[in-house]
């Protein structure tokens, strides 16, 4: 069953964050993932959540998504993301 990593990110250092953007794609692809949405326009329909930059990545399963997040391939990109932005990440299992 597919699973989705959903991130709400506020970039604090846009210059250094570009290093993250450059590094992250190949790590996602290595684990069978693909970007579904990456920072597109957001239209609120209900509620009072105010996301800044949403990213959705599809993986083959939640186990693979966790494997990617904990992987040595992603570690450098993750370190840069955590140093240059604030955010929330979660895994949502599909149907």
FENQUIQUI-V646523 format. One record per backbone hydrogen bond with DSSP energy under -0.5 kcal/mol. CO is the residue of the C=O (numbers start at 1). NH is the residue of the N-H. E is the energy in kcal/mol with one decimal. If there is no record, write none. Layout:
co:nh:e
CO:NH:E
CO:NH:E
This chain:
co:nh:e
2:94:-3.1
3:59:-3.1
4:6:-0.7
4:92:-2.9
5:57:-2.4
6:90:-1.8
7:9:-0.6
7:55:-2.4
8:88:-1.9
9:11:-0.5
9:53:-0.5
10:86:-2.4
13:17:-2.4
14:18:-0.9
15:18:-0.7
16:19:-1.4
16:20:-0.8
17:21:-2.2
18:22:-2.0
19:23:-1.8
20:24:-2.6
21:25:-0.8
23:27:-0.8
24:28:-2.0
25:29:-2.5
26:30:-2.0
27:31:-0.9
28:31:-0.8
28:33:-2.7
29:32:-2.0
34:58:-2.9
37:56:-2.8
42:44:-0.5
53:9:-2.9
54:39:-3.2
55:7:-2.7
56:36:-3.4
56:37:-1.6
57:5:-2.7
58:34:-1.8
59:3:-2.1
61:65:-2.0
62:66:-2.5
63:67:-2.2
64:68:-2.7
65:69:-2.4
66:70:-2.0
68:71:-1.5
71:75:-0.9
72:76:-0.6
74:78:-3.1
75:79:-2.2
76:80:-2.0
77:81:-2.8
78:82:-2.8
79:83:-1.5
80:84:-1.6
81:85:-1.3
84:12:-2.9
84:13:-2.0
86:10:-3.3
88:8:-2.4
90:6:-2.5
91:93:-0.5
92:4:-3.0
